Amino acid sequence: MTSYIEPLAQESTPSIIADKLRKAIGHGEFRPGAQIVEADLARKLGVSRGPLREGMQRLTQEGLLVSIRNRGLFVIDMTPEDIRDMYLAREAIERAAALKILRDGDFETVGLALLAIVDQMAAADGDPAAVGELDIAFHELLVRLADSPRLSRMHQTSIIETRMCIHALEETYLATDARAVEHHRLADAIRTGDVDRTDDLLSAHMDDAIERLVSR
């Protein structure tokens, strides 16, 4: 597995440290509920504790880390309530992004770009991990192409939390992976400029993910 916790190749800054920690959490190097040991992490990154603490504080503010008094700093543990709340936020952001594209943007070009990712998902059928990463790439592209820096910034944390759930979701797709079909329908609705269908499909897609996660 790729490690995101390794010595920095350039002078460390809190933003670089925070980005490395986000990636490590999102890709499972730090599992939900895991304790972050400051001394060990500073040694692995090859940085002093000052910028490390500032970087970790950024993730605490984003809600990815939680400080428990007299115990230390921990990666959040995604309870069913957390999962529902995270998808509530994701749905609001992505529906807003899709609406902006459909009202103000070149929705046909966006739809075609999303369909290109769907083609990769279809080609990766049988590899749930690869399809999962393409699933995330699809939604990241959707929000990015809305050309809203604030939506993109808010989306970042929810996508990391989604990655934390990916391993749990993978086993639910082993028998029949419907994600390529679901995303094809969504991309096609965007490509054709169908506002109501896009909104309905996005909501259904989020509801399906919640159901799979909280009932596993």
ZAROVO-771868 format. One record per residue: residue in three letters; z, x, y of N, C-alpha, C in turn. Coordinates in pm, 1 decimal, padded with zeros to 6 digits, always signed. Example, Ala and Ser with C-alpha at 12.3 -4.5 7.8 and 13.67 -1.06 7.14 Angstrom:
2
   code        n_w        n_u        n_v       ca_w       ca_u       ca_v        c_w        c_u        c_v
    ALA   +00780.0   +01319.0   -00569.0   +00780.0   +01230.0   -00450.0   +00780.0   +01320.0   -00330.0
    SER   +00708.0   +01285.0   -00225.0   +00714.0   +01367.0   -00106.0   +00787.0   +01290.0   +00003.0
END
This chain:
216
   code        n_w        n_u        n_v       ca_w       ca_u       ca_v        c_w        c_u        c_v
    MET   +00000.0   +00084.3   -00118.9   +00000.0   +00000.0   +00000.0   +00000.0   +00087.8   +00123.8
    THR   -00079.5   +00050.9   +00223.7   -00082.9   +00123.2   +00349.3   +00052.8   +00118.2   +00415.7
    SER   +00101.5   +00232.0   +00464.5   +00229.1   +00235.9   +00534.4   +00204.8   +00239.2   +00684.7
    TYR   +00274.1   +00153.9   +00757.3   +00263.6   +00152.1   +00902.6   +00380.9   +00226.5   +00966.4
    ILE   +00475.3   +00273.3   +00882.4   +00588.7   +00348.6   +00931.3   +00568.2   +00493.8   +00892.7
    GLU   +00514.4   +00571.0   +00986.9   +00484.4   +00711.8   +00966.7   +00490.7   +00779.8   +01102.2
    PRO   +00499.5   +00912.8   +01106.6   +00509.1   +00981.2   +01236.3   +00393.8   +00943.7   +01328.8
    LEU   +00425.4   +00926.1   +01457.5   +00323.2   +00890.9   +01554.4   +00233.0   +01010.7   +01582.4
    ALA   +00104.8   +00984.0   +01598.4   +00007.5   +01090.1   +01620.0   +00002.2   +01131.5   +01766.6
    GLN   +00070.7   +01060.7   +01853.3   +00070.3   +01094.0   +01994.2   +00208.6   +01067.4   +02051.0
    GLU   +00230.8   +01103.2   +02177.7   +00360.6   +01082.1   +02239.3   +00401.4   +00936.0   +02225.0
    SER   +00522.4   +00915.7   +02176.0   +00564.8   +00778.8   +02146.3   +00597.5   +00703.3   +02273.6
    THR   +00571.9   +00574.8   +02270.3   +00610.7   +00482.7   +02377.1   +00665.8   +00358.7   +02308.8
    PRO   +00750.0   +00282.3   +02377.3   +00803.4   +00159.9   +02316.7   +00694.7   +00063.7   +02272.0
    SER   +00583.1   +00056.1   +02346.5   +00477.0   -00037.9   +02308.1   +00409.5   +00004.9   +02178.8
    ILE   +00390.0   +00135.0   +02160.2   +00329.5   +00184.5   +02036.5   +00423.9   +00158.2   +01918.9
    ILE   +00552.4   +00186.0   +01940.8   +00652.0   +00162.1   +01836.8   +00656.6   +00014.0   +01800.4
    ALA   +00658.2   -00071.8   +01902.0   +00662.7   -00216.1   +01876.3   +00540.8   -00260.5   +01797.1
    ASP   +00423.6   -00206.6   +01829.7   +00301.7   -00244.4   +01758.2   +00307.5   -00201.0   +01612.6
    LYS   +00359.1   -00080.7   +01588.1   +00371.9   -00034.0   +01450.0   +00468.6   -00122.2   +01371.0
    LEU   +00577.4   -00161.5   +01435.0   +00673.7   -00247.4   +01366.9   +00615.0   -00384.9   +01339.0
    ARG   +00538.9   -00439.3   +01433.6   +00473.8   -00568.5   +01410.6   +00384.8   -00562.1   +01286.4
    LYS   +00305.1   -00457.1   +01278.8   +00213.4   -00442.7   +01165.6   +00290.5   -00425.4   +01034.8
    ALA   +00398.2   -00346.5   +01039.6   +00478.2   -00324.8   +00918.6   +00540.8   -00455.3   +00870.4
    ILE   +00589.3   -00536.1   +00963.1   +00649.2   -00665.0   +00927.5   +00541.9   -00760.4   +00877.1
    GLY   +00430.0   -00767.1   +00949.7   +00323.3   -00859.5   +00911.7   +00262.7   -00829.9   +00776.5
    HIS   +00257.6   -00701.9   +00738.7   +00195.2   -00665.1   +00611.2   +00296.2   -00642.7   +00499.4
    GLY   +00421.8   -00682.6   +00523.0   +00519.3   -00683.4   +00414.4   +00591.9   -00554.5   +00388.9
    GLU   +00574.2   -00453.1   +00475.4   +00647.7   -00328.7   +00454.8   +00796.7   -00350.6   +00480.4
    PHE   +00826.4   -00439.3   +00574.0   +00961.6   -00490.0   +00592.4   +00958.2   -00638.2   +00556.0
    ARG   +01027.4   -00674.5   +00450.9   +01023.1   -00811.3   +00401.6   +01112.0   -00901.9   +00486.5
    PRO   +01088.7   -01032.8   +00483.3   +01177.0   -01125.7   +00554.0   +01321.8   -01105.8   +00512.2
    GLY   +01411.4   -01096.5   +00610.1   +01552.7   -01076.6   +00582.9   +01594.9   -00932.5   +00567.8
    ALA   +01499.9   -00838.3   +00567.9   +01532.7   -00696.9   +00549.2   +01605.5   -00641.7   +00670.9
    GLN   +01701.5   -00552.4   +00646.0   +01773.1   -00489.0   +00756.0   +01693.9   -00369.3   +00807.4
    ILE   +01691.5   -00354.2   +00938.8   +01626.4   -00240.0   +01001.9   +01734.1   -00136.9   +01032.0
    VAL   +01727.1   -00022.2   +00964.6   +01825.3   +00083.9   +00984.4   +01769.3   +00181.0   +01087.9
    GLU   +01831.6   +00183.2   +01202.9   +01778.4   +00257.8   +01317.5   +01758.9   +00406.4   +01288.1
    ALA   +01857.4   +00468.5   +01226.6   +01848.8   +00612.4   +01201.1   +01732.5   +00645.0   +01107.4
    ASP   +01717.7   +00566.1   +01000.3   +01609.1   +00589.4   +00905.2   +01473.4   +00568.0   +00970.8
    LEU   +01462.9   +00462.9   +01052.2   +01336.2   +00431.2   +01116.2   +01298.5   +00537.6   +01218.6
    ALA   +01395.8   +00586.0   +01294.5   +01368.3   +00691.9   +01392.3   +01317.6   +00817.6   +01321.6
    ARG   +01377.1   +00848.2   +01205.6   +01333.6   +00965.8   +01130.1   +01191.6   +00948.0   +01077.1
    LYS   +01160.8   +00830.8   +01022.8   +01028.3   +00806.9   +00966.5   +00919.3   +00809.0   +01073.5
    LEU   +00951.1   +00755.2   +01191.2   +00853.2   +00752.4   +01299.1   +00847.3   +00884.1   +01375.2
    GLY   +00952.2   +00964.1   +01362.1   +00956.5   +01090.1   +01434.8   +00978.9   +01070.2   +01583.3
    VAL   +01066.5   +00972.4   +01618.1   +01092.9   +00942.3   +01759.0   +01243.2   +00942.8   +01783.7
    SER   +01279.8   +00949.1   +01911.8   +01420.3   +00940.2   +01948.1   +01462.6   +00793.5   +01950.6
    ARG   +01592.8   +00771.7   +01953.8   +01643.4   +00634.9   +01942.8   +01621.8   +00552.1   +02069.6
    GLY   +01608.0   +00617.3   +02183.7   +01588.7   +00542.9   +02308.2   +01464.6   +00455.2   +02306.6
    PRO   +01344.1   +00514.6   +02293.0   +01223.6   +00431.7   +02287.4   +01218.3   +00341.4   +02165.1
    LEU   +01280.8   +00384.4   +02054.0   +01284.0   +00299.4   +01935.2   +01361.7   +00170.8   +01963.7
    ARG   +01476.1   +00184.2   +02028.8   +01556.3   +00066.0   +02060.9   +01480.5   -00027.6   +02154.0
    GLU   +01407.8   +00031.2   +02251.0   +01331.1   -00052.9   +02342.3   +01219.1   -00125.4   +02267.7
    GLY   +01153.8   -00054.6   +02176.1   +01048.7   -00118.1   +02096.5   +01103.7   -00229.9   +02010.4
    MET   +01219.9   -00207.9   +01948.2   +01281.4   -00310.9   +01864.3   +01327.4   -00429.1   +01948.9
    GLN   +01372.2   -00400.5   +02071.9   +01415.1   -00509.0   +02159.8   +01299.1   -00602.6   +02191.9
    ARG   +01178.8   -00546.8   +02205.5   +01061.2   -00630.6   +02230.8   +01038.9   -00728.0   +02115.1
    LEU   +01056.5   -00679.8   +01992.4   +01036.5   -00767.3   +01877.3   +01148.6   -00869.2   +01864.6
    THR   +01268.4   -00833.8   +01911.3   +01377.8   -00929.7   +01913.9   +01345.8   -01042.2   +02011.3
    GLN   +01290.8   -01006.3   +02127.8   +01252.1   -01106.3   +02227.3   +01139.8   -01195.5   +02175.2
    GLU   +01052.0   -01138.3   +02092.3   +00941.2   -01215.8   +02035.6   +00986.9   -01303.8   +01919.4
    GLY   +01108.4   -01279.1   +01868.6   +01160.1   -01360.4   +01759.5   +01130.7   -01305.7   +01621.4
    LEU   +01075.0   -01183.9   +01612.6   +01044.4   -01126.1   +01481.9   +01164.9   -01052.7   +01422.3
    LEU   +01255.3   -01006.3   +01508.8   +01379.4   -00943.6   +01464.6   +01495.8   -01024.1   +01520.5
    VAL   +01607.5   -01020.2   +01449.9   +01727.3   -01090.5   +01495.9   +01846.6   -00996.6   +01481.2
    SER   +01930.0   -00993.7   +01583.5   +02050.0   -00911.0   +01581.8   +02168.7   -00996.7   +01538.3
    ILE   +02236.0   -00951.6   +01432.5   +02353.7   -01022.9   +01381.5   +02476.9   -00939.4   +01411.0
    ARG   +02568.8   -00996.5   +01484.8   +02685.8   -00922.3   +01529.9   +02763.2   -00862.1   +01413.5
    ASN   +02799.1   -00735.6   +01431.3   +02876.9   -00657.7   +01333.3   +02800.2   -00631.0   +01203.5
    ARG   +02672.3   -00666.9   +01199.8   +02593.3   -00640.6   +01079.2   +02470.8   -00554.9   +01108.0
    GLY   +02401.9   -00581.9   +01218.3   +02285.7   -00501.9   +01252.2   +02163.9   -00585.4   +01285.7
    LEU   +02047.3   -00521.8   +01274.9   +01920.5   -00584.0   +01312.0   +01841.7   -00615.7   +01185.1
    PHE   +01785.5   -00737.8   +01179.2   +01717.9   -00783.9   +01059.4   +01583.4   -00848.0   +01094.6
    VAL   +01488.4   -00837.9   +01000.5   +01365.1   -00914.3   +01010.4   +01399.9   -01060.8   +00988.1
    ILE   +01339.1   -01150.0   +01064.2   +01369.4   -01291.6   +01046.7   +01335.9   -01336.6   +00904.6
    ASP   +01411.8   -01430.8   +00856.4   +01387.3   -01490.0   +00724.7   +01324.5   -01627.0   +00747.6
    MET   +01203.9   -01647.0   +00695.2   +01129.6   -01769.8   +00723.3   +01179.2   -01884.9   +00635.1
    THR   +01270.6   -01962.4   +00689.3   +01319.1   -02081.8   +00620.6   +01214.0   -02192.9   +00632.5
    PRO   +01225.8   -02300.4   +00554.1   +01132.3   -02412.4   +00570.8   +01126.0   -02464.8   +00714.4
    GLU   +01241.0   -02465.9   +00782.0   +01242.3   -02511.2   +00921.7   +01164.7   -02414.6   +01010.5
    ASP   +01181.9   -02284.5   +00985.3   +01107.6   -02183.7   +01061.7   +00957.5   -02198.2   +01038.9
    ILE   +00919.2   -02221.7   +00913.8   +00777.2   -02235.1   +00880.2   +00716.3   -02354.0   +00952.6
    ARG   +00784.4   -02465.5   +00948.8   +00733.6   -02584.8   +01018.4   +00721.9   -02559.7   +01168.6
    ASP   +00821.9   -02493.2   +01225.4   +00820.0   -02467.1   +01369.2   +00709.1   -02369.2   +01405.6
    MET   +00690.5   -02266.8   +01321.4   +00585.3   -02169.0   +01347.7   +00447.9   -02234.9   +01344.5
    TYR   +00424.3   -02321.2   +01244.2   +00294.2   -02387.5   +01235.9   +00276.5   -02491.4   +01346.0
    LEU   +00386.1   -02549.4   +01393.9   +00377.8   -02638.5   +01509.6   +00324.1   -02563.2   +01630.4
    ALA   +00377.6   -02441.9   +01651.4   +00331.0   -02359.3   +01763.6   +00187.2   -02314.6   +01743.0
    ARG   +00154.5   -02270.2   +01621.4   +00017.5   -02226.9   +01592.3   -00082.5   -02339.1   +01614.4
    GLU   -00045.7   -02456.6   +01566.2   -00137.1   -02570.1   +01579.8   -00162.7   -02601.4   +01727.0
    ALA   -00056.7   -02599.7   +01808.2   -00073.0   -02627.8   +01950.5   -00164.0   -02525.0   +02016.6
    ILE   -00144.0   -02398.0   +01984.2   -00225.3   -02290.7   +02043.8   -00370.8   -02302.3   +01999.9
    GLU   -00393.2   -02321.0   +01870.2   -00530.4   -02321.6   +01819.4   -00606.0   -02447.6   +01859.0
    ARG   -00537.0   -02559.7   +01866.6   -00603.8   -02681.4   +01914.2   -00642.7   -02666.7   +02060.9
    ALA   -00555.3   -02603.4   +02139.8   -00587.8   -02578.9   +02280.9   -00705.9   -02483.8   +02293.4
    ALA   -00707.8   -02379.3   +02209.2   -00818.1   -02283.3   +02212.3   -00950.0   -02350.2   +02174.1
    ALA   -00946.4   -02430.4   +02067.6   -01068.3   -02498.1   +02023.0   -01118.8   -02595.5   +02129.5
    LEU   -01026.5   -02667.5   +02192.7   -01066.8   -02762.5   +02296.2   -01130.7   -02690.8   +02414.4
    LYS   -01074.5   -02576.2   +02452.6   -01131.9   -02499.0   +02563.2   -01272.9   -02453.2   +02528.3
    ILE   -01292.3   -02407.3   +02404.7   -01425.6   -02363.9   +02361.1   -01523.4   -02480.9   +02364.2
    LEU   -01480.5   -02593.7   +02312.0   -01569.6   -02709.7   +02301.8   -01603.3   -02769.7   +02438.1
    ARG   -01513.0   -02755.7   +02533.4   -01536.9   -02812.9   +02666.3   -01605.3   -02715.2   +02762.6
    ASP   -01568.1   -02586.9   +02751.6   -01611.3   -02491.3   +02852.7   -01695.9   -02375.7   +02799.2
    GLY   -01700.4   -02358.5   +02666.6   -01762.8   -02239.1   +02612.5   -01892.1   -02266.2   +02537.5
    ASP   -01947.1   -02159.7   +02482.3   -02068.0   -02168.8   +02400.5   -02024.4   -02198.3   +02257.7
    PHE   -01994.9   -02326.2   +02230.7   -01935.5   -02362.0   +02101.0   -02028.2   -02332.7   +01983.9
    GLU   -02159.7   -02337.7   +02004.9   -02250.6   -02308.4   +01894.1   -02240.6   -02162.1   +01852.1
    THR   -02235.2   -02071.1   +01950.1   -02221.5   -01928.3   +01919.5   -02088.3   -01899.2   +01852.6
    VAL   -01981.7   -01963.1   +01902.9   -01849.7   -01945.1   +01842.3   -01850.6   -01995.4   +01698.3
    GLY   -01908.1   -02112.0   +01675.8   -01914.7   -02166.8   +01541.2   -01988.6   -02075.9   +01444.9
    LEU   -02097.2   -02016.2   +01491.6   -02174.4   -01925.1   +01406.1   -02094.1   -01798.9   +01374.9
    ALA   -02018.9   -01749.2   +01473.0   -01934.9   -01631.2   +01449.3   -01827.6   -01661.9   +01345.4
    LEU   -01770.7   -01781.0   +01353.2   -01668.7   -01821.1   +01255.8   -01729.7   -01841.7   +01117.4
    LEU   -01852.1   -01895.0   +01112.6   -01918.7   -01914.3   +00983.5   -01947.3   -01780.5   +00915.8
    ALA   -01967.8   -01675.6   +00994.9   -01989.9   -01542.6   +00936.0   -01865.2   -01496.4   +00860.4
    ILE   -01747.2   -01529.1   +00913.4   -01623.5   -01496.2   +00842.3   -01609.9   -01582.3   +00717.6
    VAL   -01650.8   -01707.5   +00727.0   -01646.2   -01796.6   +00610.2   -01732.3   -01740.3   +00497.3
    ASP   -01847.3   -01685.4   +00530.8   -01933.9   -01624.1   +00428.9   -01861.1   -01509.6   +00358.4
    GLN   -01785.2   -01430.7   +00433.7   -01707.7   -01322.2   +00373.0   -01597.5   -01377.6   +00284.2
    MET   -01538.0   -01488.9   +00325.3   -01434.5   -01551.9   +00242.6   -01492.3   -01598.2   +00110.0
    ALA   -01611.1   -01658.2   +00115.8   -01675.9   -01704.6   -00007.2   -01707.5   -01587.5   -00099.3
    ALA   -01750.5   -01475.6   -00039.3   -01783.9   -01357.3   -00119.3   -01659.6   -01294.6   -00181.6
    ALA   -01543.5   -01315.0   -00118.2   -01418.7   -01257.4   -00168.3   -01344.7   -01351.6   -00262.4
    ASP   -01407.1   -01461.9   -00302.1   -01343.2   -01558.9   -00390.9   -01291.3   -01489.1   -00516.6
    GLY   -01168.3   -01519.1   -00554.1   -01106.5   -01452.6   -00668.2   -01011.0   -01342.8   -00627.1
    ASP   -01010.4   -01308.1   -00498.6   -00919.3   -01207.8   -00444.0   -00836.5   -01274.5   -00334.5
    PRO   -00725.8   -01341.4   -00370.5   -00647.8   -01417.5   -00272.3   -00600.4   -01334.5   -00153.7
    ALA   -00566.5   -01207.6   -00176.1   -00520.2   -01122.8   -00065.6   -00631.4   -01101.3   +00036.2
    ALA   -00752.3   -01074.1   -00012.0   -00865.7   -01052.7   +00078.4   -00900.2   -01180.9   +00152.5
    VAL   -00899.1   -01293.1   +00081.0   -00927.7   -01421.8   +00145.0   -00820.1   -01452.9   +00248.6
    GLY   -00696.0   -01417.3   +00218.9   -00587.2   -01440.0   +00313.5   -00607.3   -01364.8   +00443.2
    GLU   -00650.2   -01238.9   +00433.4   -00674.4   -01160.8   +00554.8   -00792.9   -01217.3   +00633.4
    LEU   -00894.0   -01263.9   +00564.1   -01008.3   -01325.1   +00632.1   -00969.7   -01458.3   +00695.0
    ASP   -00880.5   -01530.4   +00629.8   -00826.0   -01654.2   +00685.9   -00762.5   -01624.7   +00821.9
    ILE   -00679.8   -01522.4   +00826.9   -00614.5   -01484.2   +00952.2   -00717.2   -01437.9   +01054.6
    ALA   -00814.9   -01358.8   +01009.9   -00919.0   -01310.2   +01101.3   -00995.3   -01426.8   +01164.5
    PHE   -01019.7   -01531.7   +01087.5   -01088.5   -01651.3   +01136.4   -01011.1   -01711.2   +01254.7
    HIS   -00881.3   -01728.8   +01236.4   -00800.3   -01793.8   +01339.3   -00778.2   -01702.7   +01460.2
    GLU   -00766.7   -01571.9   +01435.4   -00756.7   -01478.2   +01547.2   -00883.7   -01482.1   +01631.7
    LEU   -00999.4   -01487.1   +01565.8   -01126.1   -01492.2   +01638.0   -01139.0   -01622.6   +01716.5
    LEU   -01098.0   -01732.3   +01655.3   -01104.3   -01861.6   +01723.0   -01030.5   -01856.2   +01856.6
    VAL   -00908.0   -01804.0   +01853.8   -00828.5   -01799.0   +01976.6   -00884.9   -01695.6   +02073.7
    ARG   -00927.6   -01582.1   +02022.5   -00982.4   -01478.0   +02110.5   -01106.6   -01526.4   +02184.5
    LEU   -01192.7   -01602.1   +02115.2   -01316.6   -01648.3   +02177.1   -01294.5   -01762.3   +02276.3
    ALA   -01171.6   -01814.6   +02281.3   -01139.0   -01912.4   +02385.2   -01123.7   -01844.3   +02520.7
    ASP   -01111.6   -01711.0   +02517.5   -01104.1   -01631.0   +02640.5   -00987.1   -01674.0   +02728.1
    SER   -00869.4   -01685.3   +02662.7   -00746.3   -01718.0   +02734.3   -00640.9   -01613.7   +02698.8
    PRO   -00615.3   -01517.7   +02786.9   -00517.5   -01413.0   +02756.3   -00380.0   -01468.1   +02717.7
    ARG   -00339.2   -01577.1   +02779.8   -00206.8   -01631.9   +02750.0   -00202.3   -01695.5   +02611.3
    LEU   -00307.5   -01767.8   +02574.6   -00311.3   -01823.2   +02439.6   -00313.3   -01711.5   +02335.9
    SER   -00389.6   -01607.4   +02361.9   -00396.7   -01494.0   +02268.6   -00261.1   -01426.6   +02254.8
    ARG   -00191.6   -01410.3   +02366.4   -00060.6   -01345.2   +02363.1   +00039.2   -01429.0   +02284.5
    MET   +00040.4   -01559.1   +02305.6   +00131.4   -01646.7   +02231.4   +00095.4   -01652.0   +02083.1
    HIS   -00033.8   -01641.1   +02054.7   -00081.4   -01650.6   +01916.8   -00039.1   -01529.9   +01834.7
    GLN   -00019.5   -01415.3   +01900.7   +00006.9   -01290.8   +01828.8   +00129.2   -01300.4   +01738.8
    THR   +00239.9   -01351.3   +01793.6   +00362.8   -01359.3   +01714.6   +00348.6   -01456.8   +01597.9
    SER   +00285.4   -01571.8   +01621.9   +00271.7   -01669.7   +01513.5   +00183.4   -01616.1   +01401.8
    ILE   +00084.4   -01533.5   +01435.7   -00001.9   -01475.9   +01332.9   +00075.0   -01373.7   +01249.5
    ILE   +00163.0   -01296.7   +01312.0   +00245.7   -01203.0   +01235.5   +00336.6   -01280.0   +01140.4
    GLU   +00395.3   -01388.5   +01188.8   +00479.8   -01471.6   +01102.2   +00396.8   -01533.5   +00989.9
    THR   +00272.0   -01568.0   +01019.6   +00183.3   -01620.0   +00915.0   +00160.5   -01514.6   +00808.4
    ARG   +00136.6   -01391.3   +00850.3   +00117.7   -01282.5   +00753.0   +00240.4   -01266.0   +00664.4
    MET   +00358.3   -01288.7   +00721.1   +00480.7   -01278.9   +00642.0   +00481.5   -01381.0   +00528.7
    CYS   +00409.6   -01490.9   +00548.4   +00405.1   -01598.0   +00448.6   +00288.0   -01582.9   +00351.0
    ILE   +00194.5   -01494.5   +00381.5   +00071.3   -01485.2   +00302.5   +00099.4   -01460.6   +00154.8
    HIS   +00192.0   -01369.6   +00125.6   +00218.8   -01337.8   -00015.4   +00268.9   -01460.5   -00090.5
    ALA   +00349.0   -01541.8   -00023.3   +00398.1   -01664.0   -00087.7   +00285.8   -01764.5   -00108.1
    LEU   +00191.1   -01768.2   -00017.6   +00080.9   -01864.3   -00028.0   -00021.3   -01824.4   -00133.8
    GLU   -00038.0   -01693.5   -00155.7   -00146.7   -01647.4   -00243.2   -00143.2   -01712.2   -00380.2
    GLU   -00024.0   -01724.6   -00438.8   -00014.8   -01777.3   -00574.4   -00055.5   -01924.1   -00582.3
    THR   -00048.7   -01995.1   -00469.0   -00087.5   -02136.0   -00470.0   -00238.8   -02152.8   -00467.8
    TYR   -00311.0   -02042.9   -00444.7   -00456.5   -02051.4   -00437.3   -00524.8   -01990.2   -00560.6
    LEU   -00446.8   -01943.9   -00657.3   -00505.8   -01872.6   -00769.7   -00599.4   -01960.2   -00852.4
    ALA   -00562.1   -02085.4   -00872.9   -00644.5   -02172.3   -00957.4   -00774.6   -02210.2   -00887.7
    THR   -00763.7   -02272.0   -00771.8   -00882.7   -02309.3   -00695.4   -00857.7   -02278.5   -00549.7
    ASP   -00932.3   -02184.3   -00496.6   -00914.7   -02142.8   -00359.2   -01006.4   -02225.5   -00270.1
    ALA   -00945.9   -02320.0   -00198.1   -01023.8   -02411.9   -00115.4   -01040.7   -02363.5   +00026.8
    ARG   -00990.8   -02242.8   +00057.1   -00989.6   -02200.1   +00195.5   -01129.3   -02181.9   +00254.8
    ALA   -01223.2   -02130.4   +00177.3   -01358.3   -02112.1   +00230.6   -01418.9   -02246.9   +00268.1
    VAL   -01398.4   -02346.8   +00183.4   -01450.9   -02480.8   +00210.9   -01385.8   -02538.8   +00335.4
    GLU   -01253.7   -02528.3   +00345.4   -01181.1   -02580.6   +00461.7   -01229.9   -02515.7   +00591.2
    HIS   -01244.3   -02384.2   +00588.1   -01284.8   -02312.7   +00708.9   -01431.7   -02337.2   +00743.0
    HIS   -01513.5   -02360.4   +00640.6   -01654.6   -02392.1   +00667.0   -01663.7   -02524.7   +00743.3
    ARG   -01586.7   -02622.4   +00701.0   -01588.5   -02752.3   +00768.5   -01543.6   -02738.2   +00913.8
    LEU   -01440.0   -02659.2   +00935.3   -01387.7   -02640.8   +01070.0   -01488.7   -02567.6   +01158.8
    ALA   -01546.3   -02459.8   +01106.9   -01644.1   -02383.8   +01184.4   -01766.2   -02468.3   +01216.5
    ASP   -01807.4   -02550.7   +01121.9   -01924.8   -02634.9   +01143.8   -01895.9   -02742.7   +01248.6
    ALA   -01773.2   -02795.7   +01248.7   -01736.6   -02895.0   +01349.3   -01739.8   -02833.1   +01488.3
    ILE   -01694.7   -02708.9   +01500.0   -01700.4   -02638.6   +01628.0   -01845.1   -02610.8   +01667.2
    ARG   -01924.3   -02564.7   +01570.7   -02064.7   -02532.1   +01598.2   -02141.0   -02651.8   +01653.1
    THR   -02109.0   -02770.6   +01604.7   -02180.1   -02891.6   +01647.5   -02114.4   -02959.8   +01767.9
    GLY   -02004.0   -02902.3   +01815.7   -01938.9   -02957.1   +01934.2   -01861.2   -03084.3   +01911.7
    ASP   -01817.7   -03108.9   +01788.9   -01746.6   -03232.7   +01754.6   -01597.1   -03215.4   +01783.5
    VAL   -01552.9   -03264.0   +01898.4   -01415.4   -03244.6   +01943.1   -01315.4   -03313.0   +01850.2
    ASP   -01337.2   -03439.3   +01820.0   -01241.4   -03515.2   +01738.5   -01230.2   -03458.8   +01596.8
    ARG   -01344.8   -03424.9   +01537.0   -01342.3   -03372.5   +01399.6   -01273.8   -03234.8   +01396.8
    THR   -01302.2   -03151.8   +01495.6   -01237.3   -03020.9   +01502.6   -01086.5   -03036.5   +01510.9
    ASP   -01040.8   -03125.1   +01596.2   -00897.2   -03145.3   +01614.5   -00832.8   -03197.5   +01486.9
    ASP   -00897.8   -03292.6   +01421.1   -00844.5   -03347.9   +01296.2   -00838.8   -03242.1   +01186.4
    LEU   -00943.1   -03160.7   +01176.2   -00947.9   -03058.7   +01070.9   -00843.7   -02949.6   +01093.2
    LEU   -00823.3   -02910.9   +01218.4   -00721.2   -02810.2   +01247.4   -00582.9   -02862.0   +01209.2
    SER   -00553.2   -02985.9   +01243.7   -00423.2   -03044.1   +01210.0   -00404.6   -03052.7   +01058.5
    ALA   -00507.2   -03096.6   +00988.2   -00499.2   -03107.9   +00842.4   -00481.4   -02971.0   +00777.5
    HIS   -00548.8   -02870.2   +00832.2   -00540.7   -02734.8   +00779.2   -00398.2   -02680.7   +00791.5
    MET   -00335.2   -02703.3   +00906.1   -00197.4   -02657.8   +00926.5   -00101.3   -02734.4   +00836.3
    ASP   -00121.6   -02865.3   +00823.8   -00035.0   -02946.4   +00738.9   -00042.0   -02900.4   +00592.7
    ASP   -00161.9   -02862.6   +00547.8   -00179.0   -02816.1   +00409.9   -00101.8   -02686.6   +00386.9
    ALA   -00108.2   -02594.7   +00484.6   -00036.1   -02467.7   +00470.9   +00114.5   -02491.0   +00466.6
    ILE   +00164.9   -02579.3   +00551.2   +00307.3   -02610.3   +00551.3   +00349.9   -02667.4   +00416.3
    GLU   +00271.0   -02759.8   +00364.7   +00304.0   -02822.7   +00236.4   +00310.5   -02718.4   +00125.2
    ARG   +00216.2   -02626.4   +00123.3   +00214.0   -02523.4   +00018.8   +00335.6   -02431.7   +00030.4
    LEU   +00373.2   -02397.6   +00153.4   +00481.6   -02302.5   +00174.7   +00618.9   -02362.1   +00146.6
    VAL   +00643.9   -02481.9   +00196.9   +00779.7   -02537.2   +00184.1   +00805.5   -02598.6   +00047.2
    SER   +00700.1   -02624.3   -00029.5   +00719.2   -02685.1   -00161.5   +00703.4   -02587.5   -00275.8
    ARG   +00680.7   -02459.6   -00244.0   +00655.3   -02360.7   -00351.3   +00781.3   -02336.4   -00435.6
END
